[in-house]
Amino acid sequence: MESSTSRTSLNCISLADPDIQRSVALLKQACLDSGFFYVLDHGISQEFMDEVFAESKKFFELPNSEKMKLLRNEKNRGYTPVLDEILDPENQVNGDYKEGYYIGVEVPADDPQSNKPFYGPNQWPSEEVLPKWREVMEQYHREALRVAKSVARIIALALNLDADFFDRPEMLGDSIATLRLLHYEGQVSNPSKGVYGAGAHSDYGLITLLATDDICKDRNAQPQVWEYVAPVKGGFIVNLGDMLERWSNSIFRSTLHRVVLDGQERYSIAFFVEPSHDCVVECLPTCKSETNPPKFPPITCSAYLSQRYKDTHADLSTYSDGKA
């Protein structure tokens, strides 16, 4: 049984603020409280954001037969149909009522790095169908990763680490950064019957830059209390992922969030930031002590992500017609 959704406000972190300690304090408070905060003054213009949304809409308006030609592959690049993903199997009767498109770090097929599970070439719509699409999405991927690295530096300071801790090659210097375009059709969610735009979940990686959805600050509360986070024009909502919770020994917690639809069509853009494949995610030295030993065993980023994707996405063999 759930209580009704309420509204909440979040701390605002300006990347243009010269007072880094103020940013660190605001971020730390947000990470201890809800795991969500706004990021403003990030350097991505509203005009370009509008263009990204416009190009995203053009793709989702294509006939289903065209979209299925770009069905996601084993590296999770490409199109995900409605109901492909189920994020909260205990409470959902079907999958998520959303369709999406994954775009990762572009690595040529002949590059040795492409043998790793989350590296490789992206799938792109043909230039004849969507002429500017690849150019726009690759530019957004670069810009969003720049913003994410700036946020990660503030997170490092909030955890009493060197500011460049997450910049190292094994961290975000060689990251698994994934852009995901999302489209929610005019469905009406019914939580009491297990129908959601996106089921309750926490994200997998370090941080996510995303559009708005409901959040639940205390995942163990019964009943769970969901709070609505309003979008801020020109800003991102940033939330912490499960890997940061593991790194910080649960000092900073990833937060449950979901999408509940009211019948209005909706487009959103999420940018997921994880470390490199071989990065070992284990308790940070500043987050453990004799009285607070590590709560999670070490695990590589690749192993953790592979299992989470397997748990939440349909088996590709179920698409018998595939890219017909």
N, C-alpha and C positions, 0 to 999 in steps of 0.2 A: 504494500500500500504506500502511495506517495503523497506528500503534501503538495499544495499548489506551488507553482513557480513564482519566485519573487525576483525583484531587481537588485543588482549589486553594482557597486562602483569599484573601479580598479585604479591602482597607482599608475601615473603617467611618467614614462622615462623618455626624456628628450636626448637624442644622440648629439644634439648641438649644444647641450649645456656644458659650459667650461668647468663647472664644479663637479668633478667626477665623484667626489665623496658623497655628494647629495644623491647622485644617480645610484651609487652603490647602496646607500641606506634605503632608498625607495624600493629598489629591486629586492634587496634582502627581506624587507618587510613583506613584500608581495609574495616572495617565494615561501616564506614561513606561514603566510596566511592562506592564500588560495592557489598558488602556483600559476597564476595568470596576471598579466599586466599589459598596459598599452605601451607601444613604442612610437614616438612621434619624431618629426624632423629627421627622417632617415635618408633623405636625399633622392628618393624615387618620386618623380613628379606625378601629380594627379592625372595629367594628360596621358602619361604613359600607362598608368594603372588602368585608365579608361580604355586604352587601346588593347591592353591584355585581356580585359573582360570582353571587349567586342570580338576579338579573335577567338576567344574561347567559345562564345555563343555561336559563332559561325560554324565551328566544328560540330557542336551538339545539335545544330539544326540540320545537319546532313542526314540523308536517308540512312536507316539502320543498316542496310546492306553495305553502304560505304564505310560506316564506322566499324562494322565487324571485320572488314579487311585489315583493320589495325588492332585486332583483338590482342590483349596483353600476352606477352610471351613468358617463357620460363624465368626471365630476368625482371619480370614485372615492369615492362615498358609497353605503353600503348593503352588501348581502350578497355575499360571495365564496364560491362553492361549493368543495367538495373538488376538488383538482387544478387550480384556476383559476390558481394562482401557481406559477411554477417559478423558484426562486432560485439554483440551481446547475446550469444546463443541461448543463454538461460532464460532470457526474457523476450526474445524476438521469435515470432512465428514464421517469418520468412527472412530474407536478407534485407539490407538497407535499400530504401527506395531512392537510390541515387545512381547516376552514371558518372564515370570519371575518366581521366586520362593521365597516365604516369609519364613523366619526363625526368630522366636522371642525368648523371654526368656523362657527356658524350665521349665514348672511348671506341676507336675504330676496331673492327672485328679482327684485324691482323695484329693488334697490340697485345702483348702477353697479359696485360692487366685485364683484358676482356674475358679471361678465363675465370675471373672471380665472379661470384654469384650476382653481385649488384653493379658490376661495371659492364660496359658494352655499348654498341650503337643504339641510339633511340629509334623508334618507329616514327615516321613523319608522314602526314598527309601529302599527296602530290602537290607540286607547285601549281599545276593546272587547276586544281580544285581550290586550294587555299594559298595564294601566292606569297603572302607575307608571314604566314603562320610560324614557320620554323625560325625565321629571323627574330620575330617578336618574342617567342618563348625562350630562345637561347639568351637573348638580352636580359629578359626578366630573371632567368635562372642565375645569371652572373650578378645582377643587382641584388637579388634577395640573399644570395650567399654572402655578399659584402655586408649587408645589414646584420645577418645572423652572426657573423664573426665579430662585429662590433658589440653585439649584445653579449656574446660569449666572454668577451674581455671583462665586461662588468660583472658577469656571473663569477668569473674566476676571482676577482677582487673580493666579492661578497663571501667567497669560501676561503678567504685568507691565502690565496694562491697568487703566483705571479700573474700579471695581466695577460701575458702571452701564453699561458699554460695550454689553452685549447688551440693555439695556433700551430702547434708542433705537427710535423708530417703525419705521425700516427693518429693524430686527432683530426682537426678540421683542415689541416694542410693537404690532406688527400681524402676528403670526406665523401660519404655517400649522401649527397644532397639531392632530394627528390621533390620536384614540382608536381603537384597534383591539381588538375582542373576538375571542378565538380559542378554537376547540374542536378538540381532537385526539381522534378516535375510538380504539377499542381496537386500533389497528394495531400491528404489530411492525415496526420499522425494520430494514433490512438494508443497511448502508452498502456492503458488498462487491457488492451487486446494484443499487445506486443507488436505494434506497427509504428515504425520510426523512419525518419529520413536517414538517420545514422544512429545505431544503437550506442548505449553508454560504453565508453572506452577511455583508456588513457593512451597517449601516443608513445611510440617505441623509443625514440632517440634522445637527443640532447634538448633541443627546443623546436618549436613549430611556430612559424609566422602564419596566421590564419584569419579568416573572416569569422563572424560571430556564431556562437551556438550557446546552449544552456550548459552550465557547469554545476558540479556537485562537489563542494569543498571537502566533505567528509564522506569517503566512500563506504565507511563502515557504519554510518548512522542508519538507524531504522526507526521510522521510515526515512528514506533519503530525501534531502532538501535540495531542490534544484533552483538555480539562480540564473536569471537572464542577464547577459552581458551585451550592452548596446554597442553597435559599431561606432567608431570615431572616424569622421571623414579625414582622409589623408594619413591615417595611422594604421598600425597593425595591432591585433591582439596576439600576444605571445604567450604560449604555455609551455610548461616544463614536461619533458618526456621521462619515460621509465629509466633510461640509462643514467640520467642525471640523478634520479632518486637512488640508484645503486651506487653511483660515484659518491654521493653525499651521505651515504649511510642513513637515508630517510630523513636527514635534516631538511632538505628541500624535497617536497613530494610532488609526484605527477598527479594530475587532477582528472577525475572523471568528467567527461563532457559528451554531449549528444546533440542531435539535431531533431527538433520536433517541428513538423511542418503544419502550416495553417491553411493550406490550399493554394498558396501563392507560389508561382514559379520562382526559383532562386538559383543564382550562380555564386560560387565562391572559389577561392584560390587558396590552397594550403602549400606551404613550403616546409618540408621535413628535413631536419639537419641531424645527421648521425656521423660518428667518427669513421675512420678507415676500416676496411674489412678485418685487418689483423689486430686492431686496437683491443687490448685487454681491459674490459670495464671492471674495475675493482675499487674497493673503498679508498678514498683519497686520504693521504696522511693527516690532513688537517681535520678529518671528520671521524676519527676513531681514537679511543683511549682505553685504558684498562677497564673503566666502568661502562664504556660504550664500544664493545668490540664489533667488527664487521658483521652485518646482518645478511649479506648476500655473498655467495661464492663468486670468484672471478669467472668471466665468460667473455669470449671474443664477440665483437660487434657482429660479425658475419653469422656466427652460430645463433645468436640471439634473434637477429632480424629474420633469418631464414625460418626459424620456428614460428615466429609471430605471424609472418605472411602466410605460412602453411595453415595455421590455425584459423585464420580469418577470411581466406579467399576460397572460392570454389575450385575444385580440381579442374585443370584445363581440359582433361579428357571428357568432361561433361558437355563441352561444346563440340558435339560430333561433326557439325558442319563447319566449325572453325571459321576460317576466312573465306568461305565460299562466296 
